[in-house]
Amino acid sequence: MSPQPVKSLQPGKSSPQPGKGSPLSYQVDEGDIKLTGFIDRFTVPTLVKGIDISRISIEHLVIDFSAVEKVDTAGLAWILKIMSQARQSGQTVKLTAIPEQLVNLAEISGVEQLLVSV
C-alpha cells in the first residue's frame, strides 16, 4: 500500500463552531500512523473519516503519538475504537509515545488496560 498524504486540519475546519477547532495532521504510511497536534472533539471526526484501518492490509499497526500536543475524551474514545477494530480484523496495534494526558483519561475512565497494545 502506498503512503497516504499528510492530512492537515486547521482551526475551525471540522468544528460546528468556527474558530474553536484545533490543528491536527496525520500520516499513514503502510502500517505506521503518525499523529500530530490535537486529538479532540473538534478533530476526531477528521480521524474517523480519514483513517480506516480495515483498508490497511498490514497485520501489525503502529500508532505514534510523539507529536500529539493535546488529547481529550473524544480522542480516548477514538483510539479505543481503533483498538477494537484491529482486534476484530486480526491486526495488532502498538501505541508509541502515549501522552500522559491520554493515560490519565484512561485511568479516570477505568479503561487503562485497554490501551495495552493488542
Summary of the structure (lengths in Angstrom):
residues: 118
radius of gyration: 13.6
end to end distance: 22.2
largest distance: 39.4
contacts: 336
relative contact order: 0.16
helix: 34%
strand: 29%
